[in-house]
């Protein structure tokens, strides 16, 4: 189904579609999808292999630990995709947070969907990606680092951080259990260990407003674009120098017109930065 959907969207968009995949976390995987969160790296590797085989319009057969196509001793037979994607190779990205998953992303994917990307911390994350690329012998091939970056434009940096606090608190504090929250672990690796513990404790105790207030301004500033357009234009250089090649703008503006205006102002900042090429 993933391959069928991706091929259809690639065809409808005239070859502009990029497929993003992510293994999620234990609570969502088991609570929403009904899939055990066992061996996530091995399962991702196998899933990507099946999707790539289907997108290549091969007659798909697979005998793995997680997927068997076709099922043995039944009426199923090996099939191939009827839809022709617009391109022979459809770019496949992985959403990854932890070091081992980042290595896997560098090894088997065409790009990385990054969240809470901090240029100040990026060296460790990019090193993990590059270890995977080296392992697969793909260092010379193009690789897209696509970071989702919240944007809040205004004269006051601290004030601009406030609309992003609910999002940051949800992920750092509430997206997982006390023992297993990948985003909380990321914040700790970034140097916000005590703050991440505080935010998580407040959020899981259903003190959401307090959790939002406890998210450090420095964490939001490192992982977002805040302040006047001129400051954002300067900050874009830090993201580019850290390895970001595609910036995915996330705006928390309350209505459609303000979201469009935010996109226009970020585009203006990009032009001013000289990084548009």
Residue frames relative to the residue before (quaternion, step in Angstrom):
aa qw qx qy qz dx dy dz
X 1.0000 0.0000 0.0000 0.0000 0.00 0.00 0.00
X 0.6287 0.5267 -0.3377 0.4619 3.59 0.99 -0.77
X 0.6812 0.4804 -0.2946 0.4674 3.58 0.86 -0.92
X 0.6348 0.5265 -0.3309 0.4585 3.61 0.98 -0.80
X 0.6670 0.4992 -0.2952 0.4677 3.58 0.94 -0.91
X 0.6639 0.5085 -0.3021 0.4576 3.57 0.91 -0.92
X 0.6602 0.5052 -0.3102 0.4612 3.59 0.90 -0.89
X 0.6541 0.5122 -0.3139 0.4597 3.59 0.98 -0.83
X 0.6824 0.4784 -0.2890 0.4711 3.58 0.90 -0.90
X 0.6164 0.5277 -0.3512 0.4671 3.59 1.07 -0.65
X 0.6510 0.5096 -0.3058 0.4722 3.56 1.02 -0.81
X 0.6915 0.4838 -0.2813 0.4567 3.59 0.85 -0.95
X 0.7309 0.4084 -0.2351 0.4936 3.60 1.08 -0.67
X 0.4352 -0.7192 0.4401 0.3155 3.59 1.28 0.19
X 0.7613 -0.4255 0.2051 0.4443 3.54 0.86 1.01
X 0.5317 0.6375 -0.4117 0.3761 3.61 1.11 0.55
X 0.5318 0.6631 -0.3945 0.3492 3.59 1.27 -0.08
X 0.0884 -0.7549 0.6470 0.0612 3.54 -1.17 0.72
X 0.3245 -0.7769 0.5163 0.1566 3.56 -0.75 1.08
X 0.0901 -0.7948 0.5995 0.0279 3.56 -0.71 1.11
X 0.0587 -0.7966 0.6017 -0.0070 3.56 -0.87 1.00
X 0.0405 0.7918 -0.6091 0.0217 3.55 -1.17 0.61
X 0.4698 -0.7067 0.4617 0.2583 3.56 -0.99 0.85
X 0.3703 -0.7398 0.4735 0.3023 3.60 1.31 -0.26
X 0.4991 -0.6327 0.4902 0.3321 3.58 -1.16 -0.60
X 0.7473 -0.4368 0.2481 0.4350 3.60 -1.21 0.25
X 0.6795 0.5037 -0.3211 0.4260 3.61 0.82 -0.91
X 0.7075 0.4397 -0.2659 0.4852 3.58 0.89 -0.92
X 0.6536 0.5325 -0.3239 0.4293 3.57 0.89 -0.93
X 0.7670 0.3605 -0.1936 0.4942 3.56 0.82 -1.00
X 0.7116 0.4666 -0.2702 0.4504 3.60 1.04 -0.71
X 0.7677 0.3512 -0.1784 0.5054 3.58 1.03 -0.76
X 0.7862 0.3237 -0.1562 0.5027 3.58 0.91 -0.94
X 0.3777 -0.7467 0.4772 0.2686 3.59 1.20 -0.34
X 0.5353 0.5956 -0.4082 0.4382 3.58 1.17 0.65
X 0.4606 -0.6847 0.4921 0.2772 3.57 -0.78 1.02
X 0.3674 -0.7362 0.5284 0.2092 3.55 -0.98 0.89
X 0.2706 0.7684 -0.5243 0.2479 3.54 0.77 1.09
X 0.8614 0.0048 -0.0102 0.5079 3.57 -1.08 0.80
X 0.0082 -0.8621 0.5066 0.0112 3.62 0.70 1.00
X 0.6449 0.5212 -0.3392 0.4443 3.60 1.01 -0.69
X 0.6726 0.4813 -0.2978 0.4768 3.58 0.90 -0.92
X 0.6508 0.5155 -0.3184 0.4575 3.58 1.00 -0.79
X 0.6334 0.5216 -0.3284 0.4679 3.59 1.03 -0.76
X 0.6443 0.5290 -0.3240 0.4473 3.56 0.90 -0.94
X 0.6843 0.4861 -0.2820 0.4647 3.57 0.91 -0.93
X 0.6365 0.5389 -0.3167 0.4518 3.58 0.98 -0.90
X 0.6580 0.5070 -0.3025 0.4673 3.58 0.92 -0.94
X 0.6353 0.5339 -0.3360 0.4455 3.60 0.97 -0.80
X 0.6667 0.4873 -0.3078 0.4725 3.60 0.94 -0.85
X 0.6560 0.5105 -0.3156 0.4576 3.60 0.91 -0.89
X 0.6677 0.4965 -0.3089 0.4608 3.57 0.90 -0.88
X 0.6276 0.5306 -0.3362 0.4599 3.58 0.99 -0.75
X 0.6668 0.4963 -0.2995 0.4684 3.56 0.95 -0.88
X 0.6756 0.4983 -0.2996 0.4533 3.59 0.90 -0.90
X 0.6439 0.4995 -0.3171 0.4851 3.58 1.19 -0.51
X 0.3991 -0.7428 0.4355 0.3151 3.56 1.40 0.03
X 0.2977 0.7169 -0.5547 0.2997 3.51 0.97 0.94
X 0.4993 -0.5646 0.5333 0.3840 3.55 -1.29 0.25
X 0.2857 -0.8430 0.4370 0.1294 3.52 -0.16 1.36
X 0.1075 0.7317 -0.6677 0.0854 3.50 -0.90 1.09
X 0.0749 0.7958 -0.5958 0.0777 3.55 -1.01 0.76
X 0.0426 -0.7796 0.6249 -0.0046 3.53 -0.90 0.98
X 0.2006 0.8152 -0.5083 0.1919 3.53 0.20 1.30
X 0.7131 -0.4283 0.3396 0.4389 3.50 -1.35 -0.21
X 0.7862 0.3236 -0.1453 0.5060 3.57 1.07 -0.76
X 0.8012 0.1805 -0.0705 0.5661 3.58 1.05 -0.74
X 0.0432 -0.7678 0.6391 0.0095 3.54 -1.03 0.90
X 0.0673 0.7997 -0.5868 0.1079 3.56 -0.57 1.22
X 0.5228 -0.3580 -0.7552 0.1680 1.57 -1.23 2.15
X 0.6334 -0.5012 0.4077 0.4259 3.55 -1.26 0.24
X 0.4545 -0.7012 0.4696 0.2848 3.61 -0.91 0.82
X 0.8439 0.2403 -0.1466 0.4567 3.53 -1.35 0.32
X 0.6647 0.4476 -0.3269 0.5010 3.58 0.97 0.84
X 0.7081 -0.4848 0.3132 0.4068 3.59 -1.27 -0.08
X 0.4982 0.6867 -0.4259 0.3146 3.60 1.20 -0.25
X 0.0541 -0.7780 0.6242 0.0468 3.53 -1.21 0.58
X 0.6138 -0.5590 0.4067 0.3814 3.56 -1.20 0.51
X 0.0888 -0.8046 0.5871 -0.0063 3.55 -0.88 1.05
X 0.2062 -0.7547 0.5972 0.1767 3.52 -1.31 0.15
X 0.6575 -0.5495 0.3687 0.3603 3.52 -1.27 0.59
X 0.3521 -0.7413 0.5332 0.2054 3.57 -0.91 0.93
X 0.6580 0.4994 -0.3103 0.4705 3.58 1.07 -0.71
X 0.2825 -0.7411 0.5857 0.1673 3.57 -1.03 0.84
X 0.3481 -0.7192 0.5510 0.2408 3.64 -0.57 1.03
X 0.6161 -0.5617 0.3968 0.3841 3.56 -1.22 0.40
X 0.7829 0.2532 -0.1272 0.5538 3.58 1.14 -0.59
X 0.5682 -0.5908 0.4493 0.3553 3.52 -1.25 0.47
X 0.7778 0.1709 -0.0946 0.5974 3.59 1.10 -0.67
X 0.1569 -0.7910 0.5877 0.0658 3.55 -0.59 1.15
X 0.4501 -0.7206 0.4472 0.2796 3.64 -0.55 1.11
X 0.1262 -0.7958 0.5919 0.0218 3.54 -0.88 1.02
X 0.1222 -0.8009 0.5860 0.0129 3.55 -0.76 1.13
X 0.2127 -0.7489 0.6083 0.1546 3.54 -1.23 0.52
X 0.3333 -0.6858 0.6095 0.2170 3.53 -1.13 0.79
X 0.0930 0.8149 -0.5564 0.1330 3.57 -0.48 1.19
X 0.1696 -0.7866 0.5890 0.0746 3.55 -1.15 0.73
X 0.7535 0.4079 -0.2135 0.4693 3.58 0.78 -1.06
X 0.6792 -0.5310 0.3237 0.3899 3.61 -1.17 0.55
X 0.6825 0.4804 -0.3041 0.4593 3.62 0.87 -0.87
X 0.6542 0.4963 -0.3129 0.4773 3.57 1.02 -0.75
X 0.6119 0.5350 -0.3439 0.4701 3.58 1.12 -0.63
X 0.6272 0.5187 -0.3366 0.4737 3.58 1.02 -0.73
X 0.6451 0.5123 -0.3177 0.4695 3.57 0.96 -0.86
X 0.6260 0.5437 -0.3319 0.4498 3.59 0.99 -0.81
X 0.6741 0.4859 -0.2959 0.4710 3.57 0.90 -0.88
X 0.6709 0.5240 -0.2944 0.4344 3.56 1.09 -0.72
X 0.8531 0.2077 -0.0649 0.4742 3.61 0.74 -1.00
X 0.7035 0.4764 -0.2768 0.4489 3.63 1.16 -0.31
X 0.5016 -0.6332 0.5024 0.3084 3.54 -1.36 0.21
X 0.8088 0.0162 0.0025 0.5878 3.56 1.26 -0.27
X 0.3685 -0.7095 0.5679 0.1955 3.50 -1.37 0.36
X 0.2319 -0.7337 0.6242 0.1353 3.57 -0.89 1.00
X 0.0921 -0.8413 0.5326 -0.0021 3.56 -0.17 1.32
X 0.1038 -0.7588 0.6406 0.0563 3.54 -1.15 0.73
X 0.8120 0.1057 -0.1465 0.5550 3.58 -1.04 0.84
X 0.1904 0.7853 -0.5532 0.2028 3.55 0.89 1.02
X 0.0690 -0.7918 0.6069 0.0013 3.56 -0.76 1.11
X 0.4286 -0.7050 0.4939 0.2746 3.61 -0.64 1.01
X 0.6336 0.5484 -0.3289 0.4354 3.57 1.12 -0.67
X 0.7467 0.3637 -0.1977 0.5206 3.58 1.16 -0.56
X 0.4576 0.7636 -0.4017 0.2148 3.56 1.26 -0.40
X 0.5437 0.6557 -0.4072 0.3297 3.60 1.07 -0.58
X 0.6787 0.4871 -0.2942 0.4643 3.58 0.90 -0.89
X 0.6682 0.4968 -0.3023 0.4639 3.58 0.96 -0.87
X 0.6803 0.4815 -0.2980 0.4653 3.58 0.89 -0.90
X 0.6000 0.5533 -0.3651 0.4479 3.60 1.09 -0.60
X 0.6414 0.5144 -0.3224 0.4691 3.58 1.04 -0.77
X 0.6312 0.5194 -0.3259 0.4749 3.59 0.98 -0.84
X 0.6982 0.4852 -0.2795 0.4460 3.57 0.85 -0.96
X 0.5764 0.5562 -0.3902 0.4540 3.60 1.12 -0.50
X 0.6593 0.5003 -0.3059 0.4706 3.57 1.00 -0.78
X 0.6461 0.5184 -0.3205 0.4596 3.57 0.98 -0.79
X 0.6477 0.5089 -0.3142 0.4719 3.55 1.03 -0.79
X 0.6310 0.5525 -0.3290 0.4340 3.57 1.01 -0.83
X 0.7493 0.3762 -0.2083 0.5035 3.58 1.02 -0.77
X 0.4696 -0.6991 0.4295 0.3261 3.60 1.28 0.03
X 0.5306 0.6502 -0.3907 0.3783 3.58 1.13 0.60
X 0.2515 0.8071 -0.5058 0.1721 3.59 1.17 0.45
X 0.7158 0.4554 -0.2563 0.4632 3.60 1.00 -0.75
X 0.5883 0.5734 -0.3763 0.4284 3.59 1.24 -0.12
X 0.5984 -0.5773 0.4192 0.3645 3.55 -1.19 0.62
X 0.0026 0.7763 -0.6296 0.0314 3.55 -1.06 0.82
X 0.2506 -0.8013 0.5348 0.0957 3.55 -0.74 1.13
X 0.1534 -0.7513 0.6365 0.0833 3.55 -0.81 1.04
X 0.0362 -0.8212 0.5671 -0.0515 3.56 -0.22 1.34
X 0.0736 -0.8286 0.5548 -0.0121 3.56 -0.22 1.30
X 0.2995 -0.7138 0.6046 0.1879 3.55 -0.97 0.92
X 0.0114 -0.8278 0.5562 -0.0723 3.55 -0.48 1.26
X 0.3602 -0.7220 0.5440 0.2303 3.61 -0.64 1.05
X 0.1398 -0.7845 0.6018 0.0536 3.55 -1.06 0.81
X 0.0699 0.7626 -0.6396 0.0664 3.54 -1.00 0.93
X 0.1332 -0.8350 0.5337 0.0149 3.57 -0.41 1.27
X 0.3566 0.7065 -0.5541 0.2582 3.53 -0.95 0.94
X 0.6758 -0.5330 0.3240 0.3927 3.59 -1.22 0.19
X 0.7618 0.3533 -0.1670 0.5166 3.59 1.12 -0.68
X 0.4243 -0.7346 0.4688 0.2459 3.58 -0.57 1.16
X 0.6705 0.4967 -0.3080 0.4570 3.59 0.84 -0.93
X 0.6544 0.5026 -0.3102 0.4722 3.58 0.99 -0.79
X 0.6405 0.5273 -0.3240 0.4546 3.58 1.04 -0.73
X 0.6215 0.5586 -0.3453 0.4271 3.59 1.13 -0.55
X 0.5661 0.6563 -0.3813 0.3215 3.59 1.07 -0.67
X 0.6799 0.4775 -0.3322 0.4465 3.68 0.83 -0.75
X 0.6611 0.5071 -0.3018 0.4634 3.60 1.21 -0.41
X 0.5004 0.6978 -0.4065 0.3121 3.58 1.21 -0.41
X 0.6480 0.5138 -0.3582 0.4333 3.68 0.84 -0.73
X 0.6458 0.5206 -0.3027 0.4693 3.57 1.02 -0.86
X 0.6881 0.4780 -0.2886 0.4635 3.60 0.83 -0.98
X 0.6648 0.5043 -0.3103 0.4554 3.59 0.94 -0.85
X 0.6164 0.5541 -0.3452 0.4402 3.59 1.01 -0.78
X 0.7341 0.4256 -0.2461 0.4684 3.58 0.79 -1.00
X 0.7108 0.4448 -0.2723 0.4719 3.60 0.77 -0.98
X 0.7835 0.3644 -0.1797 0.4701 3.58 0.98 -0.82
X 0.8512 0.2632 -0.0782 0.4473 3.54 0.84 -0.95
X 0.6005 0.5833 -0.3670 0.4055 3.59 1.21 -0.18
X 0.7755 0.1817 -0.1659 0.5814 3.53 0.45 1.27
X 0.5968 -0.5538 0.4370 0.3824 3.53 -1.31 -0.12
X 0.6953 -0.4373 0.3411 0.4572 3.57 -1.29 0.03
X 0.7166 0.4524 -0.2528 0.4668 3.58 1.04 -0.75
X 0.8224 0.1399 -0.0378 0.5501 3.60 1.03 -0.64
X 0.2938 0.6892 -0.6019 0.2762 3.52 -0.20 1.40
X 0.3495 -0.7893 0.4677 0.1902 3.56 -0.24 1.31
X 0.6655 0.5046 -0.3040 0.4583 3.59 1.03 -0.77
X 0.6152 0.5229 -0.3367 0.4845 3.56 1.10 -0.67
X 0.6471 0.5129 -0.3140 0.4687 3.57 0.99 -0.83
X 0.6207 0.5348 -0.3369 0.4639 3.58 1.07 -0.73
X 0.6517 0.5101 -0.3201 0.4612 3.60 0.89 -0.90
X 0.6325 0.5216 -0.3293 0.4685 3.58 1.03 -0.75
X 0.6600 0.4981 -0.3147 0.4661 3.61 0.93 -0.85
X 0.6501 0.5191 -0.3103 0.4601 3.57 1.15 -0.58
X 0.6415 -0.5554 0.3189 0.4222 3.58 1.26 -0.03
X 0.6169 0.5429 -0.3404 0.4569 3.58 1.29 0.07
X 0.0955 0.8595 -0.4993 0.0537 3.58 0.96 0.83
X 0.7068 0.4466 -0.2754 0.4745 3.59 0.74 -1.00
X 0.6591 0.5147 -0.3082 0.4536 3.57 0.97 -0.84
X 0.6483 0.5159 -0.3184 0.4607 3.58 1.00 -0.81
X 0.6358 0.5187 -0.3262 0.4693 3.57 1.02 -0.75
X 0.6542 0.5154 -0.3097 0.4588 3.58 0.99 -0.86
X 0.6602 0.5063 -0.3089 0.4609 3.59 0.88 -0.94
X 0.6675 0.5030 -0.3066 0.4554 3.58 0.90 -0.89
X 0.6546 0.5208 -0.3182 0.4462 3.57 0.91 -0.88
X 0.6681 0.4919 -0.2968 0.4730 3.56 0.92 -0.88
X 0.6804 0.5037 -0.3060 0.4355 3.57 0.86 -0.94
X 0.7048 0.4581 -0.2722 0.4683 3.58 0.87 -0.92
X 0.6369 0.4711 -0.3245 0.5169 3.56 1.29 -0.26
X 0.4886 -0.7047 0.3817 0.3450 3.55 1.39 0.30
X 0.4618 0.6161 -0.4817 0.4184 3.55 1.11 0.72
X 0.0633 -0.8812 0.4679 0.0246 3.51 0.71 1.19
X 0.6474 0.5167 -0.3306 0.4523 3.60 0.92 -0.80
X 0.6559 0.4978 -0.3111 0.4745 3.56 0.99 -0.83
X 0.6261 0.5383 -0.3317 0.4563 3.56 1.05 -0.74
X 0.6391 0.5206 -0.3238 0.4644 3.58 0.98 -0.85
X 0.6775 0.4971 -0.2907 0.4576 3.57 0.91 -0.92
X 0.6775 0.5167 -0.2866 0.4380 3.58 1.14 -0.65
X 0.4976 0.6301 -0.4533 0.3873 3.62 1.20 -0.19
X 0.4340 -0.7274 0.4549 0.2749 3.63 -0.59 1.04
X 0.5402 -0.6164 0.4666 0.3325 3.57 -1.01 0.82
X 0.6387 0.5454 -0.3339 0.4280 3.59 0.98 -0.82
X 0.6258 0.5277 -0.3391 0.4636 3.60 1.03 -0.73
X 0.6713 0.4821 -0.2990 0.4771 3.59 0.90 -0.91
X 0.6687 0.5101 -0.3089 0.4441 3.59 0.91 -0.88
X 0.6468 0.5285 -0.3229 0.4450 3.59 1.00 -0.79
X 0.7883 0.3524 -0.1449 0.4830 3.56 0.97 -0.90
X 0.7082 0.3944 -0.2369 0.5355 3.60 1.29 0.16
X 0.3655 -0.6479 0.5965 0.3016 3.52 -1.40 -0.14
X 0.0318 0.8335 -0.5421 0.1013 3.55 -0.33 1.30
X 0.7446 0.4528 -0.3056 0.3836 3.53 -1.27 0.50
X 0.7579 -0.3473 0.2612 0.4866 3.59 -1.22 -0.37
X 0.6940 -0.4956 0.3280 0.4064 3.55 -1.25 0.45
X 0.6294 0.5494 -0.3395 0.4322 3.58 1.00 -0.78
X 0.6584 0.4956 -0.3093 0.4746 3.59 0.98 -0.79
X 0.6329 0.5261 -0.3274 0.4642 3.57 1.05 -0.76
X 0.6257 0.5372 -0.3366 0.4546 3.59 1.01 -0.81
X 0.6564 0.4924 -0.3085 0.4811 3.59 1.01 -0.77
X 0.6696 0.5221 -0.2976 0.4364 3.56 0.94 -0.91
X 0.5616 0.6093 -0.3845 0.4068 3.59 1.12 -0.58
X 0.6059 0.5602 -0.3594 0.4358 3.58 1.07 -0.65
X 0.6339 0.5311 -0.3398 0.4480 3.59 1.00 -0.78
X 0.6580 0.4963 -0.3175 0.4689 3.59 0.94 -0.82
X 0.6626 0.5050 -0.3142 0.4552 3.59 0.92 -0.87
X 0.6785 0.4915 -0.2952 0.4592 3.58 0.91 -0.89
X 0.6568 0.5086 -0.3074 0.4641 3.59 1.17 -0.56
X 0.6778 -0.5259 0.2802 0.4306 3.61 1.26 -0.10
X 0.4728 0.6653 -0.4587 0.3514 3.61 1.21 -0.03
X 0.1331 -0.8022 0.5796 0.0534 3.57 -0.89 0.97
X 0.7527 0.1527 -0.1314 0.6268 3.58 1.27 -0.34
X 0.1647 -0.7808 0.5976 0.0785 3.57 -0.78 1.06
X 0.1672 -0.7818 0.5966 0.0705 3.55 -0.62 1.16
X 0.2648 -0.8047 0.5176 0.1203 3.54 -0.38 1.29
X 0.0681 -0.7736 0.6298 0.0164 3.56 -0.87 1.04
X 0.0435 -0.8158 0.5767 -0.0042 3.57 -0.60 1.11
X 0.2798 -0.7566 0.5710 0.1525 3.53 -1.07 0.81
X 0.2610 0.7804 -0.5239 0.2199 3.58 1.21 0.43
X 0.5235 -0.7222 0.3635 0.2688 3.60 -0.84 0.96
X 0.8065 0.1530 -0.1127 0.5598 3.63 1.12 -0.31
X 0.7306 -0.4759 0.2869 0.3968 3.51 -1.33 0.42
X 0.6748 0.5098 -0.3125 0.4326 3.59 0.82 -0.94
X 0.6684 0.4834 -0.3039 0.4766 3.59 1.00 -0.76
X 0.6054 0.5355 -0.3612 0.4650 3.60 1.10 -0.57
X 0.6442 0.5087 -0.3147 0.4767 3.56 0.98 -0.85
X 0.6469 0.5145 -0.3195 0.4634 3.59 0.96 -0.83
X 0.6223 0.5302 -0.3417 0.4635 3.60 1.03 -0.75
X 0.6517 0.5109 -0.3155 0.4634 3.59 0.91 -0.89
X 0.6526 0.5150 -0.3191 0.4550 3.58 0.96 -0.83
X 0.6829 0.4848 -0.2946 0.4602 3.56 0.96 -0.83
X 0.6187 0.5057 -0.3504 0.4886 3.60 1.09 -0.59
X 0.6242 0.5266 -0.3363 0.4690 3.59 1.03 -0.75
X 0.6347 0.5168 -0.3165 0.4795 3.56 1.07 -0.78
X 0.6460 0.5097 -0.3177 0.4711 3.58 0.98 -0.82
X 0.6225 0.5361 -0.3342 0.4620 3.59 1.05 -0.76
X 0.6472 0.5049 -0.3192 0.4736 3.58 0.94 -0.86
X 0.6741 0.5049 -0.2932 0.4524 3.58 0.93 -0.91
X 0.6487 0.5496 -0.3161 0.4209 3.57 1.09 -0.68
X 0.4011 -0.7216 0.4703 0.3117 3.58 1.17 -0.53
X 0.5633 0.6265 -0.3664 0.3949 3.57 1.29 0.20
X 0.3972 0.7746 -0.4458 0.2086 3.60 1.26 -0.13
X 0.6458 0.5213 -0.3382 0.4436 3.62 1.07 -0.55
